[in-house]
Each structure stands twice: as C-alpha cells, then as structure tokens.
Amino acid sequence: MFSANFRRPAYLAFYTLFFGVIGPFTALAEEGAAPVQLEPIVVTPGRFTIYDGASAKISLSKQEIERLPLIGNDIMRVGHIFPGVASSDYSTRFSVRGGEKDDISVRLDGMELYNPYHLQDFGGAVSLIGLDLIQNTNLLIGGFPAEYGEKMSGVFDITTRTPNTEKFSANFGLDLINATATLEGPLSKKGSWLLSARRGYVDLILMLIDFDESYKPQYADIYSKLTYQVTPKDTVTLNGLYGWDTNRIRVDDVDNNLDSQYDNSTTWARWRHAFADSHWTDLFVFAGTSSQDRTTGKADFDNRDFRFFGTKAELTANLFDKHTLRSGVTWRWLTAQYQYDVQERQAGVNVYKPILVDIDDKGSEFNLFLQDEWQLHSKLALNVGAHYLYQHYREEGIQQYEIGPRVALAVKPTKNLVLRGAWGIYHQPVHLMGIPVEDGIKTVSRAEQAGHYILGVEYTPIDNFLVRVEGYYNTFDNLVGRLREFGRQNQIFNSPESGDARGIDVFMTHVVSNRLTWTLGYAFGIAEEIANEKKRFRQHDRRHSFAVSSSYQFAPTWHLYLSWRFHTGEPRTPLVHREIRLPDGSIVCDRQFGDIHSARMPAYHSLDFRITKRSPYRRWELSWYFQILNLYNQANLDQYAFSQLRDEKTDAVIGCAIEEEPLLPILPTLGVTVTF
C-alpha cells in the first residue's frame, strides 16, 4: 500500500516526467471496426464499457479514450471519469461508492491479477497493461453478477486484442519515461502471436534534476499472447505478464529512506471448445509468483514471497433463445512467506511501536459460481446466481466458507425507458497473499462482506441522448484493518469493524452531431464506518463530485476535448505539531492527532484540455496530441504532513510545522504516435 512518506517525491517526479513527450509509437484501432452486439436488455447496473469498435450510447471506443486528457494514456485512469469513482492524480488505482482501493478486482483475459501496478511505493502510479493491447474493458461498480466473485466493490475487466493474423509487424516507441517495443504476427495459418515490452527510465530523468535528495525508481514489464486454432471448434490461448520494480530513496530524514524491489508474474493457458455458436467451455491452467523486498528507515524491513498455481473451468450456454447460463469452478494452491519487522511511528516525541510478523503458510481455496440471465419477456430480464467460496487455510475454529446470492432485474416498460434493480451479497476473502500484517495480524479469518442494494433508471428521450440515474446502499461487515495514511509517517489507528455507503450517481451523454458530444456526471455519497462503537466517515467519503466534458471535431482529422472536474474534500485527521525545548536548548517535535476523520481536505477542481491530430499516409500514419492538465493551475492539495524545519548549516531542528503537500500543478504534455 502507498506510504505517505513518499508523496513529495511523487509530486516532483510527476511534474517533471510528464512535462514532455508521452505516448510511444503504438498501433491505433480502426475507426470502422464492427460495433459490439448488446443484449436486448442489459441487466447489470453500474456498467460502463470501453471497447475497440464503433461508438455506443454508454460506451467509450479506444479512439475516444485516446482523445481524453489522461496521464500517460493509462487504461486504468479511464475509470476515474465515471460518477461514483474516487481517485487521485498520483495513482492509477481508485475506489468506488465508499469502498477501499483494494476492493476493486482487475481481470485480464479472464484471470484476476494481483497488484497489477508499477511504482507501488508511490501509490501504484502506472498500471501494467498498455492501452494499445486492449480490445475492450468493462467497469462494473455495483450489482455485478456471480461470475465476478473475488472483490466486494467493483470490477475492472480487461480483454486484450487478438494479435495480427495477416502479417508480421513491429512497433518501437521512445518517450520521456518509457521505451517500448511490440512485435506481432501470424503463426502458420491458424494462429498469431504478440510480444510487448516496456521499460521506464524515470530514474534517468530524475538524475538530471538538482535535488537535495536522491530518488531512483525503475520499472519494466513484458506481456505476451499466443493464439492457435487447433480445430474449427478448439482454440488455445497462452498469456504471460511480468512486472518488475525497484526503488531507492535517500532523504535528510533517515526514517524516510527506502530500498525496495517488486516482482510480479502470471502465466495462464486457456482452451476454448465451442459445441455450437451458443455453447462453449473455457478451461484455464495458471501459475504465478509475487515478491516484495522493502527496507525503510535504518533497519525496518517488509519481505513477502508468494507463489500460486491452479485451474478453472467455465461453461457458457445459451438455451432456448431465452437463457444464458454461466457456471464455473476454480481451484488454487497458494504459498506465502512474510517477514515483517517495522518500528511504526506513533503519536508523541519519537515514539515507535514495534510490529513483528513472521509467517510461512500454504493452503488451497475453491470457488464456484452459477448464474442464469433469463429473458423472461421482450420487456423483462432477470439475472440470478450465487457464488461459493471455500478456504481451507483459515484460522482454526473459523467458518471456512461463504455463499453469496445475487439477483438483478431489468424492466423495459417503453422503448426509451429501462428500470433496473439489483441485490447481492459479496465476499472479499483475505488471501494468504493479502494478510494485513501491518496490523500485526498473522492468520486468515472470515471474508469481508458487502451487501449491495441498487435501483436505477435509464432514459433515452432521443436516440443520441442518454440519462442514467442510480441510487445505492452498500453495507460492509467483517472489515479487516487497513493501513491508513496520515502525515509523512504511516499511522495505524483502531480499524473499523463495519460500515455503509449510500448515494446517487447521475450520468448523461448527448451526441449533438457527428462532430460534437458532451457528457455530464454527478455523484452524491455518504460513506461511514464504525470502530469501537464510534461512527466516523470512511477514508474515501466524498459528498459531491461533478464532471463535465465535451469533444469537438473541428476538422476531419482534428479533435478538441475539454474536461472540468470538481469534488468536495475527503475526510482527514487533524495534525498537531508542537515544539518541545529540551534542557540543552535543542528542539524536538511532538506529533499528535485530533479525532480520526474529523476534518476535511479542501475541495478539488481542475480544467483539462487536449487537441489531437491524425495524419494518414499511404503506408503509415502519424498522430500527435497536445494537452494541458490543470489549465488554470489550481493549487489542489494532496495531504497535510508533519514537517521539521532544520538549520541549513548544522541540520539541527529549529521548528515544527504542518506542511501542505500539493497535487499536480499546470502540466503541459506533448505526445506522438506512429503507426506502420
């Protein structure tokens, strides 16, 4: 989890690194790609789709995504624009409807990924998946069906594109922070392959900057995909994803020094057998590893090593033109080793709390789901299902399984009106790979649980105008402690046991003409939690969020995109930093905290714009963009932090202060894309 100790380096790095060329030489999707075929009535509420194809009412094509003013064209940051989502400039991770960032499942080609982020010491600033690899993506933020069973707030489901089956092609890219290469081509007449590699050289850029401190973050990733059609009814797909990070920070405050390395790999194979156009099975075999070696301060260390392998099978059957039946079973074996020895900074004068955890454990888990989407009538559809979870490595005496039923209903009383409702019980297990050792926890207990209650309406007064309104009430139980971020040092306060979130999300979009569109989103929410019988606001409680954007094609190959975002401040814990003068005349700082989440950060707002240009030639195409984030240079705040004022000559402490740490200032960016 992101340590607040390193947010100032994050600010400096982001401002410097993105003040230049962003966007490697990658392939663009074809504008004339076929549209995605939708079900007669889409039952699942809270779904937004990003796909490689023609524009649809509640979807964004890849071409539209490439026109959005985003940091680094990161596919995960696309989720930040939708109502109900809470995010930060510095992190690609996000939370939805009052939940935590860990409550979001990220899936790639049917596999759930573990921590698919680079620069984890900076909050996960970059995702592992490049935008050019994407075929389609679904964001589900509530009421999702039983097939999505591992997380309790949302799902970011990514499908990569099929590699080039016609000819060999090679794309190479070089930008301000990344060097990339993508190779792809046919494999005989029945298959194709793709290999994409990226290496970030943030460290080289930072070496050119005159800092008093030393920062050296590095990262790289490799993605590969091979598809082969064994028979007309059988297709085999092999996928591999590897991510690597290392980081070194040296600052004046020894407690904030850092050395870390992260390795993350997942490999999986899928065999799809089609019995007919409407019936097929998917059989997966998968394995992966993840390791973390992290040393902070003088001697604190956090070392973790995980390994897993398993298999899963899924069946999809369309029966009698009215039922879409899906079922699946997953078995996974895991091993986990933790060595956690940290002196956690506490309130007071140089007060530390030792936390020592040593774990070496292994075990298996089993998941099963069954669901049916039933078109009861041309105006009525029902999705009903359940998810079963079993973990045999839980603490002795703890129930080892959970069952989560889920129901969603859609009614279409008129041609342009759809009413939706959903209810479900969602479980988020504490895996061996996710034990919250920061809280001193050493064993696995019952899964966290959420209940979703959703009612929504979707209205299309005309073909090119959509209005969607959803109200929700979510409950949270069996919560496991989270490492909270207060000041420059992580502080562990009493963890919540339960909570709830309620609110309303509004989404509107209008295609005024072939050249002009606009979108509006608004979210009202209240998220609270209970700890030691006291109620307080949750970390990502945002009362109001508002976003408006517009895209205008002012020439055949020119696009202008404008976006303005606003949200009220999230809860914060007041900081008190008092000077204490010792008998020898020196000064030490007494760190104290007010009531947890009893104050608020200031409101956030930012205006962003982007101009894109495409220049097609006979055998290649040149695309470029120019964008400015935070156009009017609003001084948005990330957090308040403890700060010690020191004498430049003696390095002695001469004062204690509370410092404002900002988010991104005005940020111009130029990007170039070449397609061969």
Secondary structure, 3 states (H helix, E strand, C coil): CCCHHHHHHHHHHHHHHCCCECCCCCCCCCCCCCCCCCCCCCCCCCEEEEECCCCCCCEEEHHHHCCCCCHHHCHHHHHHHCCCEEEECCEEEEEECCCCHHHEEEEECCEECCCCEECHHHCCCEECCCHHHEEEEEEECCCCCCCCCCCCCEEEEEEECCCCCCCCEEEEEECCCEEEEEEEEEECCCEEEEEEEEEECHHHHHHCCCCCCEECCEEEEEEEEEEEEEECCEEEEEEEEEEEEEEEEECCCHHHCEEEEEEEEEEEEEEEEEEECCEEEEEEEEEEEEEEEEEECCCEEEEEEEEEEEEEEEEEEEECCCEEEEEEEEEEEEEEEEEEEEEEECCECCCEEEEEEEEEEEEEEEEEEEEEEEEEECCEEEEEEEEEEEECCCCCCCCCEEEEEEEEEEEEEECCEEEEEEEEEEEECCCHHHCCHHHCCCCCCCCEEEEEEEEEEEEEEECCEEEEEEEEEEEEECCCCCCEECCCCEECCCCCCEEEEEEEEEEEEEECCCCEEEEEEEEEEEEEEEECCEEEECCCCCCEEEEEEEEEEEECCEEEEEEEEEECCCEECCEEEEEEECCCCCEEEEEEECCCCCEECCCEEEEEEEEEEEEECCCCEEEEEEEEECCCCCCCEEEEEEEEEECCCCCCEEEEEEEEEECCCCEEEEEEEEEC
